[in-house]
Each structure stands twice: as structure tokens, then as C-alpha cells.
Amino acid sequence: MLSDIDSSAILAVTDIGRARDYYTTILGLELIKDDGNVLQLRTGTTSLIVYVSEHAGTNQANAVVWGVGDQFDAIVADLQAKGVTFEHYDTIERRGDVHVAGDFKAVWFKDPDGNLLHLNNI
């Protein structure tokens, strides 16, 4: 029933202005709509919805994932240059900030509200 309909990720934040700056400046997403309490950002062919909530940052699992393919190294370097701090986990081998398993590479980082964002090379 829903297999042919695009979905959107949705994230709660505490400060919409700070989120707008982070998602447009640091992550480079295009702002499509801003009504003051809700942002709609373009990410590929879908949208990321960001809204104000008192429950922001309470999810301790991945909130959004991007499979960036062969752009992985360039995107990670760009985020590092912008001061993004990456999470480190002991459950998977790590080379610097990048977790690796065979040909798979991944990084995890948090937005200003603690939402866990993930990039991989798939």
C-alpha cells in the first residue's frame, strides 16, 4: 500500500533557528519551507521535517541515515572541517572517526539537540 509513496524523516528540536542554521549551513540541506515552528528541508528526492518539541533529542537510536556512496570521504572531510564531532563506538573497528567493516564505512554524529545522524558509503 505505501511502497510507492515517498516518506520523510522527522526530527524534534528545541530551537528552530539553531536547527535551521545547522541543517542548512553545516549539512547543506536546502530549506524548502519555514513557518517558524516547522522546517521542510530537501534531502535527495525526499524531505526532512524538523519541528519544535519538548521531547527533542530523547531518541537514543539513529534518527536519519544517508547512504552517500563514493562521496563518503569528501562529505566526512567537509563535516570535520565544519567542526562536527563524530561518535565513537567500540563494537565496530574504527580508523580515526570512521567505523569500518570490510568495504563498509560509517560515521555517526549528533545535531545540536542530540538527534543521532548517520552516514555510510552504501
ZAZA-28106 format. One record per atom (N, C-alpha, C): residue number from 1; residue in one letter; x, y, z; atom name. Coordinates in Angstrom, 2 decimals, decimal comma. Layout:
N
+-------+--------+---------+---------+---------+-------+
| vexgu | vodren |      c1 |      c2 |      c3 | dolum |
+-------+--------+---------+---------+---------+-------+
|   NUM |      a |       X |       Y |       Z |    CA |
...
+-------+--------+---------+---------+---------+-------+
END
This chain:
122
+-------+--------+---------+---------+---------+-------+
| vexgu | vodren |      c1 |      c2 |      c3 | dolum |
+-------+--------+---------+---------+---------+-------+
|     1 |      m |    0,81 |   -1,19 |    0,00 |     N |
|     1 |      m |    0,00 |    0,00 |    0,00 |    CA |
|     1 |      m |    0,86 |    1,26 |    0,00 |     C |
|     2 |      l |    1,91 |    1,33 |    0,83 |     N |
|     2 |      l |    2,74 |    2,53 |    0,90 |    CA |
|     2 |      l |    4,04 |    2,39 |    0,11 |     C |
|     3 |      s |    4,26 |    1,27 |   -0,54 |     N |
|     3 |      s |    5,55 |    1,01 |   -1,18 |    CA |
|     3 |      s |    5,90 |    1,98 |   -2,31 |     C |
|     4 |      d |    4,95 |    2,64 |   -2,91 |     N |
|     4 |      d |    5,22 |    3,57 |   -4,00 |    CA |
|     4 |      d |    5,11 |    5,03 |   -3,59 |     C |
|     5 |      i |    5,03 |    5,28 |   -2,30 |     N |
|     5 |      i |    4,87 |    6,65 |   -1,80 |    CA |
|     5 |      i |    6,10 |    7,03 |   -1,00 |     C |
|     6 |      d |    6,71 |    8,19 |   -1,33 |     N |
|     6 |      d |    7,88 |    8,66 |   -0,60 |    CA |
|     6 |      d |    7,52 |    8,93 |    0,85 |     C |
|     7 |      s |    8,48 |    8,67 |    1,73 |     N |
|     7 |      s |    8,30 |    9,02 |    3,13 |    CA |
|     7 |      s |    9,30 |   10,12 |    3,48 |     C |
|     8 |      s |    9,12 |   10,74 |    4,63 |     N |
|     8 |      s |   10,01 |   11,79 |    5,11 |    CA |
|     8 |      s |   10,46 |   11,45 |    6,51 |     C |
|     9 |      a |   11,72 |   11,72 |    6,79 |     N |
|     9 |      a |   12,19 |   11,63 |    8,17 |    CA |
|     9 |      a |   11,70 |   12,88 |    8,90 |     C |
|    10 |      i |   11,49 |   12,74 |   10,20 |     N |
|    10 |      i |   11,01 |   13,86 |   11,01 |    CA |
|    10 |      i |   11,80 |   13,88 |   12,31 |     C |
|    11 |      l |   12,31 |   15,06 |   12,66 |     N |
|    11 |      l |   13,14 |   15,22 |   13,85 |    CA |
|    11 |      l |   12,59 |   16,32 |   14,75 |     C |
|    12 |      a |   12,64 |   16,08 |   16,04 |     N |
|    12 |      a |   12,25 |   17,09 |   17,02 |    CA |
|    12 |      a |   13,49 |   17,87 |   17,45 |     C |
|    13 |      v |   13,33 |   19,17 |   17,61 |     N |
|    13 |      v |   14,39 |   20,06 |   18,08 |    CA |
|    13 |      v |   13,83 |   21,02 |   19,12 |     C |
|    14 |      t |   14,70 |   21,64 |   19,89 |     N |
|    14 |      t |   14,23 |   22,61 |   20,88 |    CA |
|    14 |      t |   14,29 |   24,04 |   20,36 |     C |
|    15 |      d |   15,19 |   24,31 |   19,41 |     N |
|    15 |      d |   15,40 |   25,67 |   18,92 |    CA |
|    15 |      d |   15,39 |   25,63 |   17,39 |     C |
|    16 |      i |   14,32 |   26,13 |   16,77 |     N |
|    16 |      i |   14,16 |   26,04 |   15,32 |    CA |
|    16 |      i |   15,21 |   26,87 |   14,58 |     C |
|    17 |      g |   15,61 |   27,99 |   15,13 |     N |
|    17 |      g |   16,63 |   28,82 |   14,49 |    CA |
|    17 |      g |   17,98 |   28,13 |   14,47 |     C |
|    18 |      r |   18,35 |   27,55 |   15,59 |     N |
|    18 |      r |   19,61 |   26,80 |   15,66 |    CA |
|    18 |      r |   19,57 |   25,61 |   14,71 |     C |
|    19 |      a |   18,43 |   24,92 |   14,65 |     N |
|    19 |      a |   18,28 |   23,78 |   13,75 |    CA |
|    19 |      a |   18,38 |   24,23 |   12,29 |     C |
|    20 |      r |   17,73 |   25,35 |   11,95 |     N |
|    20 |      r |   17,80 |   25,87 |   10,58 |    CA |
|    20 |      r |   19,25 |   26,10 |   10,18 |     C |
|    21 |      d |   20,00 |   26,74 |   11,05 |     N |
|    21 |      d |   21,41 |   27,02 |   10,76 |    CA |
|    21 |      d |   22,21 |   25,73 |   10,61 |     C |
|    22 |      y |   22,01 |   24,79 |   11,50 |     N |
|    22 |      y |   22,76 |   23,53 |   11,46 |    CA |
|    22 |      y |   22,46 |   22,74 |   10,19 |     C |
|    23 |      y |   21,19 |   22,55 |    9,90 |     N |
|    23 |      y |   20,82 |   21,71 |    8,76 |    CA |
|    23 |      y |   21,09 |   22,37 |    7,41 |     C |
|    24 |      t |   21,05 |   23,70 |    7,34 |     N |
|    24 |      t |   21,34 |   24,36 |    6,06 |    CA |
|    24 |      t |   22,83 |   24,68 |    5,92 |     C |
|    25 |      t |   23,46 |   25,19 |    6,97 |     N |
|    25 |      t |   24,86 |   25,60 |    6,88 |    CA |
|    25 |      t |   25,82 |   24,43 |    7,04 |     C |
|    26 |      i |   25,65 |   23,65 |    8,08 |     N |
|    26 |      i |   26,58 |   22,54 |    8,35 |    CA |
|    26 |      i |   26,32 |   21,37 |    7,41 |     C |
|    27 |      l |   25,06 |   20,95 |    7,28 |     N |
|    27 |      l |   24,75 |   19,78 |    6,44 |    CA |
|    27 |      l |   24,45 |   20,15 |    4,99 |     C |
|    28 |      g |   24,19 |   21,40 |    4,72 |     N |
|    28 |      g |   23,98 |   21,85 |    3,34 |    CA |
|    28 |      g |   22,65 |   21,48 |    2,73 |     C |
|    29 |      l |   21,63 |   21,23 |    3,57 |     N |
|    29 |      l |   20,31 |   20,91 |    3,03 |    CA |
|    29 |      l |   19,61 |   22,19 |    2,57 |     C |
|    30 |      e |   18,79 |   22,07 |    1,54 |     N |
|    30 |      e |   18,05 |   23,21 |    1,00 |    CA |
|    30 |      e |   16,76 |   23,41 |    1,79 |     C |
|    31 |      l |   16,56 |   24,61 |    2,29 |     N |
|    31 |      l |   15,33 |   24,95 |    3,00 |    CA |
|    31 |      l |   14,21 |   25,15 |    2,00 |     C |
|    32 |      i |   13,18 |   24,33 |    2,10 |     N |
|    32 |      i |   12,02 |   24,42 |    1,21 |    CA |
|    32 |      i |   10,93 |   25,28 |    1,83 |     C |
|    33 |      k |   10,71 |   25,09 |    3,14 |     N |
|    33 |      k |    9,62 |   25,81 |    3,82 |    CA |
|    33 |      k |   10,02 |   26,04 |    5,27 |     C |
|    34 |      d |    9,65 |   27,20 |    5,78 |     N |
|    34 |      d |    9,91 |   27,56 |    7,17 |    CA |
|    34 |      d |    8,72 |   28,36 |    7,66 |     C |
|    35 |      d |    7,93 |   27,77 |    8,56 |     N |
|    35 |      d |    6,78 |   28,52 |    9,07 |    CA |
|    35 |      d |    7,03 |   29,04 |   10,49 |     C |
|    36 |      g |    8,28 |   28,98 |   10,92 |     N |
|    36 |      g |    8,64 |   29,47 |   12,25 |    CA |
|    36 |      g |    8,71 |   28,38 |   13,29 |     C |
|    37 |      n |    7,95 |   27,31 |   13,15 |     N |
|    37 |      n |    7,98 |   26,19 |   14,08 |    CA |
|    37 |      n |    8,30 |   24,86 |   13,41 |     C |
|    38 |      v |    8,21 |   24,84 |   12,08 |     N |
|    38 |      v |    8,47 |   23,62 |   11,31 |    CA |
|    38 |      v |    9,31 |   23,98 |   10,09 |     C |
|    39 |      l |   10,36 |   23,19 |    9,85 |     N |
|    39 |      l |   11,17 |   23,35 |    8,66 |    CA |
|    39 |      l |   10,95 |   22,15 |    7,75 |     C |
|    40 |      q |   10,94 |   22,39 |    6,47 |     N |
|    40 |      q |   10,98 |   21,31 |    5,49 |    CA |
|    40 |      q |   12,25 |   21,53 |    4,69 |     C |
|    41 |      l |   13,12 |   20,51 |    4,69 |     N |
|    41 |      l |   14,41 |   20,60 |    4,02 |    CA |
|    41 |      l |   14,51 |   19,52 |    2,96 |     C |
|    42 |      r |   15,08 |   19,87 |    1,81 |     N |
|    42 |      r |   15,26 |   18,88 |    0,74 |    CA |
|    42 |      r |   16,51 |   18,06 |    1,01 |     C |
|    43 |      t |   16,35 |   16,75 |    0,91 |     N |
|    43 |      t |   17,46 |   15,83 |    1,02 |    CA |
|    43 |      t |   17,25 |   14,76 |   -0,05 |     C |
|    44 |      g |   17,98 |   14,89 |   -1,15 |     N |
|    44 |      g |   17,77 |   13,99 |   -2,29 |    CA |
|    44 |      g |   16,40 |   14,23 |   -2,88 |     C |
|    45 |      t |   15,63 |   13,17 |   -3,05 |     N |
|    45 |      t |   14,28 |   13,29 |   -3,62 |    CA |
|    45 |      t |   13,20 |   13,32 |   -2,54 |     C |
|    46 |      t |   13,62 |   13,39 |   -1,27 |     N |
|    46 |      t |   12,66 |   13,41 |   -0,17 |    CA |
|    46 |      t |   12,88 |   14,65 |    0,69 |     C |
|    47 |      s |   12,15 |   14,73 |    1,77 |     N |
|    47 |      s |   12,25 |   15,86 |    2,69 |    CA |
|    47 |      s |   12,62 |   15,39 |    4,08 |     C |
|    48 |      l |   13,27 |   16,27 |    4,80 |     N |
|    48 |      l |   13,50 |   16,11 |    6,23 |    CA |
|    48 |      l |   12,64 |   17,17 |    6,89 |     C |
|    49 |      i |   11,78 |   16,76 |    7,79 |     N |
|    49 |      i |   10,92 |   17,68 |    8,52 |    CA |
|    49 |      i |   11,52 |   17,87 |    9,92 |     C |
|    50 |      v |   11,68 |   19,10 |   10,33 |     N |
|    50 |      v |   12,24 |   19,44 |   11,63 |    CA |
|    50 |      v |   11,21 |   20,31 |   12,34 |     C |
|    51 |      y |   10,87 |   19,94 |   13,57 |     N |
|    51 |      y |    9,83 |   20,68 |   14,29 |    CA |
|    51 |      y |   10,22 |   20,84 |   15,75 |     C |
|    52 |      v |    9,62 |   21,81 |   16,41 |     N |
|    52 |      v |    9,90 |   22,10 |   17,81 |    CA |
|    52 |      v |    9,10 |   21,16 |   18,70 |     C |
|    53 |      s |    9,81 |   20,55 |   19,68 |     N |
|    53 |      s |    9,15 |   19,66 |   20,63 |    CA |
|    53 |      s |    9,96 |   19,61 |   21,92 |     C |
|    54 |      e |    9,26 |   19,47 |   23,02 |     N |
|    54 |      e |    9,93 |   19,31 |   24,32 |    CA |
|    54 |      e |   10,63 |   17,95 |   24,42 |     C |
|    55 |      h |   10,35 |   17,03 |   23,51 |     N |
|    55 |      h |   10,95 |   15,70 |   23,54 |    CA |
|    55 |      h |   12,16 |   15,57 |   22,64 |     C |
|    56 |      a |   12,68 |   16,69 |   22,15 |     N |
|    56 |      a |   13,83 |   16,69 |   21,25 |    CA |
|    56 |      a |   15,03 |   15,97 |   21,88 |     C |
|    57 |      g |   15,71 |   15,19 |   21,06 |     N |
|    57 |      g |   16,94 |   14,55 |   21,48 |    CA |
|    57 |      g |   16,79 |   13,38 |   22,42 |     C |
|    58 |      t |   15,59 |   12,89 |   22,64 |     N |
|    58 |      t |   15,40 |   11,79 |   23,59 |    CA |
|    58 |      t |   15,56 |   10,42 |   22,94 |     C |
|    59 |      n |   15,55 |   10,35 |   21,61 |     N |
|    59 |      n |   15,77 |    9,09 |   20,91 |    CA |
|    59 |      n |   17,26 |    8,74 |   20,99 |     C |
|    60 |      q |   17,58 |    7,53 |   21,40 |     N |
|    60 |      q |   18,98 |    7,13 |   21,51 |    CA |
|    60 |      q |   19,43 |    6,24 |   20,36 |     C |
|    61 |      a |   18,62 |    6,14 |   19,33 |     N |
|    61 |      a |   18,95 |    5,35 |   18,15 |    CA |
|    61 |      a |   19,10 |    6,27 |   16,94 |     C |
|    62 |      n |   19,51 |    5,72 |   15,81 |     N |
|    62 |      n |   19,62 |    6,51 |   14,58 |    CA |
|    62 |      n |   18,31 |    7,22 |   14,30 |     C |
|    63 |      a |   18,41 |    8,50 |   13,97 |     N |
|    63 |      a |   17,22 |    9,26 |   13,60 |    CA |
|    63 |      a |   17,13 |    9,42 |   12,08 |     C |
|    64 |      v |   18,27 |    9,69 |   11,44 |     N |
|    64 |      v |   18,32 |    9,86 |    9,99 |    CA |
|    64 |      v |   19,60 |    9,21 |    9,49 |     C |
|    65 |      v |   19,50 |    8,55 |    8,34 |     N |
|    65 |      v |   20,68 |    7,93 |    7,71 |    CA |
|    65 |      v |   20,75 |    8,38 |    6,25 |     C |
|    66 |      w |   21,97 |    8,64 |    5,81 |     N |
|    66 |      w |   22,23 |    8,94 |    4,41 |    CA |
|    66 |      w |   23,24 |    7,93 |    3,89 |     C |
|    67 |      g |   22,89 |    7,21 |    2,83 |     N |
|    67 |      g |   23,83 |    6,36 |    2,11 |    CA |
|    67 |      g |   24,42 |    7,21 |    1,00 |     C |
|    68 |      v |   25,68 |    7,62 |    1,14 |     N |
|    68 |      v |   26,27 |    8,63 |    0,26 |    CA |
|    68 |      v |   27,23 |    8,05 |   -0,78 |     C |
|    69 |      g |   27,38 |    6,73 |   -0,81 |     N |
|    69 |      g |   28,21 |    6,09 |   -1,82 |    CA |
|    69 |      g |   29,64 |    6,59 |   -1,83 |     C |
|    70 |      d |   30,16 |    6,84 |   -3,03 |     N |
|    70 |      d |   31,57 |    7,22 |   -3,16 |    CA |
|    70 |      d |   31,85 |    8,67 |   -2,74 |     C |
|    71 |      q |   30,84 |    9,40 |   -2,31 |     N |
|    71 |      q |   31,04 |   10,75 |   -1,78 |    CA |
|    71 |      q |   31,39 |   10,74 |   -0,29 |     C |
|    72 |      f |   31,41 |    9,55 |    0,31 |     N |
|    72 |      f |   31,58 |    9,41 |    1,75 |    CA |
|    72 |      f |   32,79 |   10,18 |    2,28 |     C |
|    73 |      d |   33,98 |    9,92 |    1,75 |     N |
|    73 |      d |   35,20 |   10,54 |    2,27 |    CA |
|    73 |      d |   35,14 |   12,06 |    2,17 |     C |
|    74 |      a |   34,66 |   12,58 |    1,05 |     N |
|    74 |      a |   34,58 |   14,03 |    0,86 |    CA |
|    74 |      a |   33,59 |   14,66 |    1,83 |     C |
|    75 |      i |   32,46 |   14,02 |    2,03 |     N |
|    75 |      i |   31,45 |   14,56 |    2,94 |    CA |
|    75 |      i |   31,96 |   14,53 |    4,38 |     C |
|    76 |      v |   32,59 |   13,44 |    4,78 |     N |
|    76 |      v |   33,15 |   13,35 |    6,14 |    CA |
|    76 |      v |   34,20 |   14,44 |    6,34 |     C |
|    77 |      a |   35,08 |   14,63 |    5,36 |     N |
|    77 |      a |   36,11 |   15,67 |    5,48 |    CA |
|    77 |      a |   35,48 |   17,05 |    5,59 |     C |
|    78 |      d |   34,42 |   17,32 |    4,83 |     N |
|    78 |      d |   33,73 |   18,60 |    4,89 |    CA |
|    78 |      d |   33,11 |   18,81 |    6,27 |     C |
|    79 |      l |   32,47 |   17,79 |    6,81 |     N |
|    79 |      l |   31,86 |   17,91 |    8,13 |    CA |
|    79 |      l |   32,93 |   18,12 |    9,20 |     C |
|    80 |      q |   34,06 |   17,41 |    9,09 |     N |
|    80 |      q |   35,16 |   17,60 |   10,04 |    CA |
|    80 |      q |   35,66 |   19,04 |    9,99 |     C |
|    81 |      a |   35,80 |   19,59 |    8,77 |     N |
|    81 |      a |   36,26 |   20,97 |    8,61 |    CA |
|    81 |      a |   35,29 |   21,97 |    9,22 |     C |
|    82 |      k |   34,01 |   21,60 |    9,29 |     N |
|    82 |      k |   32,99 |   22,47 |    9,88 |    CA |
|    82 |      k |   32,85 |   22,25 |   11,38 |     C |
|    83 |      g |   33,71 |   21,40 |   11,95 |     N |
|    83 |      g |   33,71 |   21,20 |   13,40 |    CA |
|    83 |      g |   32,76 |   20,14 |   13,92 |     C |
|    84 |      v |   32,19 |   19,32 |   13,04 |     N |
|    84 |      v |   31,30 |   18,26 |   13,50 |    CA |
|    84 |      v |   32,11 |   17,24 |   14,30 |     C |
|    85 |      t |   31,59 |   16,85 |   15,45 |     N |
|    85 |      t |   32,21 |   15,84 |   16,30 |    CA |
|    85 |      t |   31,53 |   14,51 |   16,05 |     C |
|    86 |      f |   32,31 |   13,49 |   15,77 |     N |
|    86 |      f |   31,76 |   12,17 |   15,47 |    CA |
|    86 |      f |   31,74 |   11,29 |   16,71 |     C |
|    87 |      e |   30,72 |   10,45 |   16,76 |     N |
|    87 |      e |   30,58 |    9,48 |   17,84 |    CA |
|    87 |      e |   31,55 |    8,32 |   17,58 |     C |
|    88 |      h |   32,02 |    7,69 |   18,65 |     N |
|    88 |      h |   32,92 |    6,54 |   18,53 |    CA |
|    88 |      h |   32,32 |    5,37 |   19,31 |     C |
|    89 |      y |   32,26 |    4,22 |   18,65 |     N |
|    89 |      y |   31,68 |    3,02 |   19,26 |    CA |
|    89 |      y |   32,71 |    1,89 |   19,26 |     C |
|    90 |      d |   32,73 |    1,11 |   20,31 |     N |
|    90 |      d |   33,69 |    0,03 |   20,44 |    CA |
|    90 |      d |   33,24 |   -1,26 |   19,76 |     C |
|    91 |      t |   32,04 |   -1,31 |   19,25 |     N |
|    91 |      t |   31,50 |   -2,55 |   18,70 |    CA |
|    91 |      t |   31,89 |   -2,78 |   17,24 |     C |
|    92 |      i |   32,53 |   -1,81 |   16,61 |     N |
|    92 |      i |   32,97 |   -1,95 |   15,22 |    CA |
|    92 |      i |   34,33 |   -1,26 |   15,08 |     C |
|    93 |      e |   35,20 |   -1,85 |   14,28 |     N |
|    93 |      e |   36,55 |   -1,30 |   14,09 |    CA |
|    93 |      e |   36,46 |    0,15 |   13,64 |     C |
|    94 |      r |   37,42 |    0,94 |   14,08 |     N |
|    94 |      r |   37,41 |    2,36 |   13,74 |    CA |
|    94 |      r |   38,80 |    2,79 |   13,28 |     C |
|    95 |      r |   38,83 |    3,59 |   12,23 |     N |
|    95 |      r |   40,05 |    4,24 |   11,75 |    CA |
|    95 |      r |   39,80 |    5,74 |   11,83 |     C |
|    96 |      g |   40,38 |    6,36 |   12,85 |     N |
|    96 |      g |   40,07 |    7,76 |   13,11 |    CA |
|    96 |      g |   38,63 |    7,87 |   13,54 |     C |
|    97 |      d |   37,87 |    8,71 |   12,86 |     N |
|    97 |      d |   36,46 |    8,88 |   13,17 |    CA |
|    97 |      d |   35,56 |    7,92 |   12,41 |     C |
|    98 |      v |   36,12 |    7,18 |   11,46 |     N |
|    98 |      v |   35,33 |    6,34 |   10,56 |    CA |
|    98 |      v |   35,32 |    4,89 |   11,05 |     C |
|    99 |      h |   34,13 |    4,36 |   11,21 |     N |
|    99 |      h |   33,97 |    2,95 |   11,55 |    CA |
|    99 |      h |   33,98 |    2,14 |   10,26 |     C |
|   100 |      v |   34,66 |    0,99 |   10,30 |     N |
|   100 |      v |   34,82 |    0,19 |    9,08 |    CA |
|   100 |      v |   34,53 |   -1,28 |    9,37 |     C |
|   101 |      a |   33,99 |   -1,94 |    8,36 |     N |
|   101 |      a |   33,77 |   -3,39 |    8,40 |    CA |
|   101 |      a |   33,88 |   -3,86 |    6,95 |     C |
|   102 |      g |   35,04 |   -4,39 |    6,57 |     N |
|   102 |      g |   35,28 |   -4,74 |    5,18 |    CA |
|   102 |      g |   35,27 |   -3,47 |    4,35 |     C |
|   103 |      d |   34,43 |   -3,42 |    3,31 |     N |
|   103 |      d |   34,32 |   -2,24 |    2,46 |    CA |
|   103 |      d |   33,34 |   -1,19 |    3,00 |     C |
|   104 |      f |   32,61 |   -1,54 |    4,06 |     N |
|   104 |      f |   31,62 |   -0,65 |    4,65 |    CA |
|   104 |      f |   32,30 |    0,40 |    5,50 |     C |
|   105 |      k |   31,91 |    1,67 |    5,33 |     N |
|   105 |      k |   32,41 |    2,78 |    6,15 |    CA |
|   105 |      k |   31,20 |    3,54 |    6,69 |     C |
|   106 |      a |   31,32 |    4,01 |    7,92 |     N |
|   106 |      a |   30,20 |    4,73 |    8,54 |    CA |
|   106 |      a |   30,70 |    5,71 |    9,59 |     C |
|   107 |      v |   29,94 |    6,79 |    9,76 |     N |
|   107 |      v |   30,14 |    7,72 |   10,86 |    CA |
|   107 |      v |   28,78 |    8,05 |   11,46 |     C |
|   108 |      w |   28,80 |    8,39 |   12,73 |     N |
|   108 |      w |   27,61 |    8,84 |   13,44 |    CA |
|   108 |      w |   27,96 |   10,16 |   14,10 |     C |
|   109 |      f |   27,00 |   11,08 |   14,13 |     N |
|   109 |      f |   27,20 |   12,37 |   14,79 |    CA |
|   109 |      f |   25,84 |   12,89 |   15,23 |     C |
|   110 |      k |   25,86 |   13,83 |   16,16 |     N |
|   110 |      k |   24,62 |   14,35 |   16,72 |    CA |
|   110 |      k |   24,39 |   15,79 |   16,29 |     C |
|   111 |      d |   23,13 |   16,13 |   16,07 |     N |
|   111 |      d |   22,77 |   17,53 |   15,82 |    CA |
|   111 |      d |   22,78 |   18,25 |   17,17 |     C |
|   112 |      p |   22,56 |   19,56 |   17,20 |     N |
|   112 |      p |   22,62 |   20,29 |   18,47 |    CA |
|   112 |      p |   21,65 |   19,81 |   19,54 |     C |
|   113 |      d |   20,59 |   19,08 |   19,16 |     N |
|   113 |      d |   19,64 |   18,57 |   20,15 |    CA |
|   113 |      d |   19,91 |   17,12 |   20,53 |     C |
|   114 |      g |   20,96 |   16,54 |   19,98 |     N |
|   114 |      g |   21,32 |   15,17 |   20,33 |    CA |
|   114 |      g |   20,69 |   14,11 |   19,43 |     C |
|   115 |      n |   20,02 |   14,51 |   18,35 |     N |
|   115 |      n |   19,49 |   13,54 |   17,40 |    CA |
|   115 |      n |   20,66 |   12,87 |   16,69 |     C |
|   116 |      l |   20,67 |   11,55 |   16,65 |     N |
|   116 |      l |   21,79 |   10,80 |   16,09 |    CA |
|   116 |      l |   21,62 |   10,66 |   14,58 |     C |
|   117 |      l |   22,60 |   11,21 |   13,85 |     N |
|   117 |      l |   22,60 |   11,19 |   12,39 |    CA |
|   117 |      l |   23,71 |   10,25 |   11,93 |     C |
|   118 |      h |   23,50 |    9,60 |   10,80 |     N |
|   118 |      h |   24,40 |    8,55 |   10,34 |    CA |
|   118 |      h |   24,67 |    8,68 |    8,85 |     C |
|   119 |      l |   25,94 |    8,55 |    8,47 |     N |
|   119 |      l |   26,35 |    8,49 |    7,07 |    CA |
|   119 |      l |   27,06 |    7,17 |    6,84 |     C |
|   120 |      n |   26,82 |    6,56 |    5,69 |     N |
|   120 |      n |   27,60 |    5,39 |    5,30 |    CA |
|   120 |      n |   27,86 |    5,43 |    3,81 |     C |
|   121 |      n |   28,74 |    4,55 |    3,35 |     N |
|   121 |      n |   29,14 |    4,56 |    1,95 |    CA |
|   121 |      n |   28,32 |    3,60 |    1,09 |     C |
|   122 |      i |   27,19 |    3,15 |    1,57 |     N |
|   122 |      i |   26,33 |    2,25 |    0,79 |    CA |
|   122 |      i |   25,48 |    3,07 |   -0,16 |     C |
+-------+--------+---------+---------+---------+-------+
END
